[in-house]
Amino acid sequence: MPETSMPLRRFRFDQMAIQVKDKVDPAEAEVDRYVGLEHIDPESLKIRRWGETSEVESSKILFKSGDIIFGKRRAYQRKLAVADFDGICSAHAMVLRPKTEVVLEEFLPFFMQSDVFMDRAVKISVGGLSPTINWGDLAKEEFTLPSLEEQRRIAEVLRCAESAAQALAVLHDAQRRSVEAVLHEVVGSLEAPLCAVGDIAHRVTNGFVGSAVKHYVEEGVPYLRSLNVRRSGLDLADLVYISESFHEKTRKSQLRGGDLLTVQSGHAGETAVVPDDCAGWNCHALILTKLNQNLAVPDYVALYLNSIVGQRVLASYYVGSTVLHLNTSDLARIQIPLPSLQKQTEIAGYRSAFRDSLEAIESRLIAARSVQRELLSNSLASNGDGP
């Protein structure tokens, strides 16, 4: 007799998972790893880096191995991971555990990566600058789920795709470390006169300091913040805009191609070069170095400041215990080796060549993630899932 297929069922999210609310003071936590949203890579279920509990203050959420850590703040960044160790995490995350009578432990993280879930999460987020999901709103959202047996089949397929993507991510990290080691050797062996950053710049100053939120607009002048500045360059995934009138009032922080932007607080010291196509933009609470390009090549100076050698020099100037901070005046005083312009260009070229190899791996990783999303979307669509 043929087997009768089980009808699809809809469940509220609080029937699918529980929210863990075990809060703890980091000093009293019997764990040593802290996971902030900055430690979670978008679209990757693996936690591959973390901080120490001794480095953070204020109440955090305790999680166990197997728990899902979901970034409830700025859900569009798609930060979601499954812990494979015990630790504490940021209060800007939700810690979730599946109700296995409804959804399999191995299936729920993949489901939450889907457009079906993420689009709903973004839709119910509240707030302007940092839209956030409230558990009460998420709990009552309804989703259609396949049978437990079908969930198991889908999870097996997606686990293979996830493994392939993770292998590429590991390869990318290994390549990046190799690049850093080579550049460390190049920069560390330089024999050139030392020169203060302030002496090779027309100006070392601050971007606009203070609240600029009231000047944000839907369309206007792109406004770079610390989260947009990384050692690898500018990250424009979370870009905001300011009004033309505010831009005109803050001429000091207007950008031109070849300017350097250095993070002052948080991931202090990370430096990026402003590309020519970003000229005319503006910036907030960053150190803005307008180099004299007759003396210094921007890509070389940024490479040095981001190198292991440069980061050690910068670290000696940081102030603050919980949140590291770099003063503008201290960056201006930092001494860097300054070879000829020709040599600077040559060294900067090494970084460009290495960047190409890293970008090739990144492209493969993006393609793998795309395949994974398509597999998940097709699997859920075939089971009738949708809003």
C-alpha positions as CSV (number, residue, x, y, z in Angstrom):
1,M,0.0,0.0,0.0
2,P,1.5,3.4,-1.0
3,E,2.7,5.6,1.9
4,T,0.5,8.6,2.5
5,S,2.5,11.9,2.4
6,M,2.2,14.0,5.5
7,P,0.5,17.4,5.0
8,L,2.6,20.5,5.4
9,R,2.1,22.4,8.6
10,R,2.6,25.9,9.7
11,F,4.2,26.8,13.0
12,R,4.8,29.9,15.0
13,F,8.5,30.5,15.5
14,D,8.2,30.0,19.2
15,Q,6.9,26.5,18.4
16,M,10.1,25.9,16.5
17,A,12.6,27.4,18.9
18,I,13.1,28.8,22.4
19,Q,15.1,31.9,23.2
20,V,17.8,31.4,25.8
21,K,18.0,34.3,28.2
22,D,20.7,33.2,30.6
23,K,22.5,36.4,31.3
24,V,25.9,36.5,33.1
25,D,28.5,39.0,34.2
26,P,31.7,38.2,32.1
27,A,33.8,38.3,35.3
28,E,31.6,35.5,36.8
29,A,31.2,33.4,33.7
30,E,32.9,30.0,33.8
31,V,33.8,30.2,30.2
32,D,36.7,32.0,28.4
33,R,35.3,32.8,24.9
34,Y,33.2,35.8,24.0
35,V,31.4,36.0,20.6
36,G,30.4,39.5,19.4
37,L,28.6,40.2,16.1
38,E,31.9,41.2,14.7
39,H,33.1,37.6,15.1
40,I,30.3,36.2,13.0
41,D,30.8,36.0,9.2
42,P,27.7,36.7,7.1
43,E,26.2,33.6,5.6
44,S,28.6,31.2,7.4
45,L,27.4,28.9,10.2
46,K,30.9,28.4,11.6
47,I,32.3,30.6,14.3
48,R,36.0,30.9,13.4
49,R,37.2,33.7,15.7
50,W,36.2,35.1,19.1
51,G,37.4,37.3,21.9
52,E,38.2,36.6,25.6
53,T,35.6,37.1,28.3
54,S,38.2,39.2,30.2
55,E,38.1,41.7,27.4
56,V,34.4,42.7,27.8
57,E,32.2,44.2,30.4
58,S,28.4,44.4,31.2
59,S,25.9,41.6,31.1
60,K,26.2,39.0,28.3
61,I,24.2,36.0,27.2
62,L,25.5,32.5,28.1
63,F,25.3,29.9,25.3
64,K,26.1,26.2,25.0
65,S,27.6,24.2,22.2
66,G,24.9,23.5,19.6
67,D,23.0,26.8,20.3
68,I,22.2,29.1,17.4
69,I,23.6,32.7,17.7
70,F,21.5,35.0,15.6
71,G,22.4,38.7,15.1
72,K,19.1,40.4,15.9
73,R,20.6,43.8,15.2
74,R,20.9,44.7,11.5
75,A,19.4,41.3,10.4
76,Y,20.1,42.2,6.8
77,Q,23.8,41.4,7.5
78,R,22.7,37.8,7.8
79,K,24.9,37.0,10.8
80,L,23.9,33.5,12.1
81,A,26.1,30.8,13.5
82,V,26.0,27.5,15.4
83,A,28.3,27.3,18.4
84,D,30.6,24.4,18.8
85,F,31.8,25.5,22.2
86,D,30.4,27.1,25.3
87,G,30.8,30.8,25.8
88,I,29.1,34.2,26.2
89,C,27.8,36.4,23.4
90,S,26.7,40.0,22.7
91,A,23.3,41.1,23.9
92,H,22.8,42.2,20.3
93,A,22.3,38.6,19.5
94,M,19.6,36.0,20.2
95,V,20.5,32.6,21.5
96,L,18.1,30.0,20.2
97,R,17.6,26.3,20.7
98,P,15.3,24.2,18.4
99,K,12.3,22.3,19.6
100,T,13.2,19.0,18.0
101,E,9.7,17.6,18.0
102,V,9.0,20.3,15.3
103,V,12.3,21.1,13.6
104,L,15.5,19.1,13.6
105,E,18.6,20.6,15.2
106,E,20.6,20.3,12.0
107,F,17.8,21.8,9.8
108,L,16.9,25.0,11.8
109,P,20.2,26.9,11.1
110,F,19.8,26.3,7.4
111,F,16.2,27.3,7.5
112,M,17.1,30.5,9.3
113,Q,19.7,31.3,6.5
114,S,16.9,31.1,3.9
115,D,15.5,34.2,2.2
116,V,12.1,33.1,3.5
117,F,13.3,33.6,7.1
118,M,15.7,36.5,6.6
119,D,13.3,38.6,4.5
120,R,10.7,38.2,7.4
121,A,13.4,39.1,10.0
122,V,14.3,42.3,8.2
123,K,10.6,43.2,7.7
124,I,9.8,42.9,11.4
125,S,13.0,44.8,12.6
126,V,12.3,48.1,14.3
127,G,14.5,51.2,14.5
128,G,16.3,53.5,12.0
129,L,20.1,53.4,12.4
130,S,20.3,50.0,13.9
131,P,17.1,48.1,13.2
132,T,16.6,45.3,15.7
133,I,14.3,42.3,16.0
134,N,12.2,41.9,19.2
135,W,11.7,38.3,20.3
136,G,7.9,38.9,20.8
137,D,7.5,39.9,17.2
138,L,9.6,37.0,15.9
139,A,7.9,34.5,18.1
140,K,4.5,35.0,16.5
141,E,5.7,34.8,12.9
142,E,4.5,31.6,11.2
143,F,6.5,29.5,8.8
144,T,5.7,26.3,6.8
145,L,8.0,23.4,7.5
146,P,8.5,20.1,5.7
147,S,8.3,16.8,7.5
148,L,11.1,15.8,9.9
149,E,12.2,13.2,7.3
150,E,12.3,15.8,4.6
151,Q,14.2,18.2,6.9
152,R,16.8,15.5,7.4
153,R,17.2,15.0,3.7
154,I,17.5,18.7,3.0
155,A,20.0,19.2,5.8
156,E,22.2,16.4,4.5
157,V,22.5,18.1,1.1
158,L,23.1,21.5,2.6
159,R,25.7,20.2,5.0
160,C,27.8,19.1,2.0
161,A,27.4,22.5,0.4
162,E,28.4,24.2,3.7
163,S,31.5,22.0,4.1
164,A,32.6,23.0,0.6
165,A,32.1,26.7,1.5
166,Q,33.9,26.3,4.8
167,A,36.9,24.7,3.0
168,L,37.2,27.7,0.8
169,A,36.9,30.0,3.8
170,V,39.8,28.1,5.5
171,L,41.8,28.4,2.3
172,H,41.2,32.1,2.2
173,D,42.3,32.6,5.8
174,A,45.5,30.6,5.1
175,Q,46.2,32.6,2.0
176,R,45.7,35.9,3.9
177,R,48.1,34.8,6.7
178,S,50.7,33.9,4.1
179,V,50.3,37.3,2.5
180,E,50.7,39.0,5.9
181,A,53.8,37.0,6.6
182,V,55.4,37.9,3.2
183,L,54.5,41.6,3.6
184,H,55.9,41.5,7.2
185,E,59.2,40.3,5.8
186,V,59.2,43.0,3.1
187,V,58.3,45.8,5.5
188,G,60.4,44.6,8.4
189,S,63.6,44.4,6.2
190,L,63.2,48.0,4.8
191,E,66.3,50.2,5.2
192,A,65.0,53.7,4.8
193,P,64.9,56.9,6.8
194,L,62.1,57.2,9.3
195,C,59.6,60.0,8.8
196,A,56.5,61.0,10.9
197,V,53.2,60.6,9.3
198,G,52.4,64.2,10.0
199,D,55.5,65.3,8.1
200,I,54.4,63.6,4.9
201,A,50.8,64.8,5.1
202,H,49.1,68.1,4.3
203,R,46.9,67.5,7.3
204,V,46.0,64.8,9.8
205,T,42.6,65.5,11.2
206,N,39.3,64.0,12.4
207,G,36.2,63.3,10.4
208,F,33.1,64.9,11.8
209,V,32.8,64.2,15.6
210,G,29.3,64.2,17.2
211,S,25.9,62.9,16.3
212,A,25.1,63.1,12.6
213,V,22.0,60.9,12.7
214,K,19.6,63.8,12.1
215,H,21.5,64.6,8.9
216,Y,21.0,61.1,7.5
217,V,18.9,60.9,4.3
218,E,17.8,58.2,2.0
219,E,19.8,59.6,-1.0
220,G,22.6,62.0,-0.6
221,V,26.4,62.1,0.0
222,P,27.9,58.8,1.0
223,Y,29.1,59.0,4.7
224,L,31.9,56.6,5.8
225,R,32.0,55.3,9.4
226,S,34.4,53.1,11.2
227,L,32.5,49.9,10.3
228,N,33.2,50.8,6.6
229,V,37.0,50.8,7.1
230,R,39.0,47.5,7.0
231,R,42.6,46.6,6.3
232,S,41.4,45.1,3.0
233,G,39.8,48.3,1.9
234,L,36.4,50.0,2.2
235,D,33.5,47.8,3.1
236,L,30.4,49.5,1.7
237,A,27.8,46.9,2.7
238,D,26.3,49.2,5.4
239,L,26.6,52.7,3.9
240,V,24.6,55.7,5.1
241,Y,24.1,59.1,3.4
242,I,24.0,62.7,4.6
243,S,22.3,65.7,3.2
244,E,24.1,68.0,0.8
245,S,23.8,70.9,3.2
246,F,25.5,69.0,6.1
247,H,28.2,67.9,3.6
248,E,28.9,71.5,2.7
249,K,29.1,72.5,6.4
250,T,31.7,69.8,7.1
251,R,34.3,70.6,4.5
252,K,37.2,69.4,6.8
253,S,36.0,65.8,6.5
254,Q,35.3,65.8,2.8
255,L,37.4,63.1,1.0
256,R,39.6,63.0,-2.1
257,G,41.1,60.0,-3.8
258,G,44.3,58.8,-2.1
259,D,43.3,60.1,1.4
260,L,43.8,57.6,4.2
261,L,41.1,56.7,6.7
262,T,42.1,55.2,10.0
263,V,39.7,53.8,12.6
264,Q,40.0,55.6,15.9
265,S,37.9,53.4,18.3
266,G,37.1,49.7,18.4
267,H,39.2,48.0,15.7
268,A,41.6,50.9,16.1
269,G,44.4,51.4,13.6
270,E,42.9,49.7,10.6
271,T,43.5,51.9,7.6
272,A,42.1,52.1,4.1
273,V,42.9,54.2,1.1
274,V,40.0,56.3,-0.4
275,P,39.6,55.2,-4.0
276,D,39.3,57.9,-6.7
277,D,35.6,57.0,-7.3
278,C,34.9,57.8,-3.7
279,A,36.2,61.3,-3.9
280,G,33.7,63.9,-2.7
281,W,32.3,61.6,0.0
282,N,32.4,62.5,3.7
283,C,33.4,60.7,6.9
284,H,32.5,60.4,10.6
285,A,34.8,60.0,13.6
286,L,37.7,58.6,11.6
287,I,41.3,59.9,11.4
288,L,41.6,61.5,8.0
289,T,45.2,61.8,6.6
290,K,45.6,63.9,3.5
291,L,49.0,62.7,2.3
292,N,51.4,64.8,0.3
293,Q,51.5,62.4,-2.7
294,N,54.8,64.0,-3.9
295,L,56.4,62.4,-0.8
296,A,54.3,59.3,0.0
297,V,52.3,56.7,-2.0
298,P,49.0,56.2,-0.2
299,D,48.8,52.4,-0.8
300,Y,52.4,52.0,0.7
301,V,51.6,54.0,3.8
302,A,48.3,52.1,4.3
303,L,50.2,48.8,3.8
304,Y,52.8,49.7,6.4
305,L,50.2,50.8,9.0
306,N,48.2,47.6,8.4
307,S,51.2,45.3,8.5
308,I,52.3,43.4,11.6
309,V,55.1,45.8,12.1
310,G,52.9,48.9,11.8
311,Q,50.2,47.4,14.0
312,R,52.8,46.9,16.8
313,V,53.8,50.5,16.5
314,L,50.2,51.7,16.6
315,A,49.4,49.5,19.6
316,S,52.0,51.4,21.7
317,Y,49.8,54.5,21.3
318,Y,46.4,53.0,22.0
319,V,44.5,54.3,25.0
320,G,41.6,52.7,26.8
321,S,41.1,49.2,28.3
322,T,37.7,48.0,27.1
323,V,37.5,49.9,23.8
324,L,40.9,50.8,22.2
325,H,41.2,54.4,21.0
326,L,43.9,56.1,18.8
327,N,44.4,59.8,19.0
328,T,44.9,61.9,15.9
329,S,47.9,63.5,17.3
330,D,49.5,60.1,18.0
331,L,49.0,58.9,14.5
332,A,50.7,62.0,13.2
333,R,53.7,61.3,15.4
334,I,54.2,57.7,14.3
335,Q,57.4,57.1,12.4
336,I,57.4,55.0,9.3
337,P,60.3,54.0,7.0
338,L,60.1,56.1,3.8
339,P,62.0,54.8,0.8
340,S,61.9,56.4,-2.6
341,L,58.6,56.9,-4.4
342,Q,59.6,54.2,-6.8
343,K,60.3,51.7,-4.0
344,Q,57.1,52.6,-2.3
345,T,55.1,52.0,-5.5
346,E,56.9,48.6,-5.9
347,I,56.0,47.5,-2.4
348,A,52.4,48.7,-2.8
349,G,52.4,46.6,-6.0
350,Y,53.1,43.4,-3.9
351,R,49.9,44.0,-2.0
352,S,47.9,44.5,-5.3
353,A,49.2,41.2,-6.6
354,F,48.3,39.3,-3.5
355,R,44.9,41.0,-3.4
356,D,44.1,39.4,-6.8
357,S,44.8,35.9,-5.5
358,L,42.6,36.6,-2.4
359,E,39.8,38.0,-4.5
360,A,39.9,34.9,-6.7
361,I,39.3,32.7,-3.6
362,E,36.6,35.2,-2.4
363,S,34.8,34.8,-5.8
364,R,34.8,31.1,-5.5
365,L,33.4,31.4,-1.9
366,I,30.7,33.8,-3.1
367,A,29.8,31.3,-5.8
368,A,29.6,28.4,-3.3
369,R,27.4,30.5,-1.0
370,S,25.2,31.3,-4.0
371,V,24.8,27.6,-4.9
372,Q,24.0,26.9,-1.2
373,R,21.3,29.6,-1.1
374,E,19.8,28.3,-4.4
375,L,19.7,24.7,-3.1
376,L,18.0,25.9,0.1
377,S,15.5,28.0,-1.8
378,N,14.6,25.3,-4.2
379,S,14.2,22.7,-1.4
380,L,11.9,25.0,0.6
381,A,9.9,26.0,-2.6
382,S,9.3,22.3,-3.5
383,N,7.8,21.9,0.0
384,G,5.5,24.8,-0.3
385,D,7.3,27.1,2.1
386,G,6.7,30.8,1.8
387,P,5.4,33.8,3.7
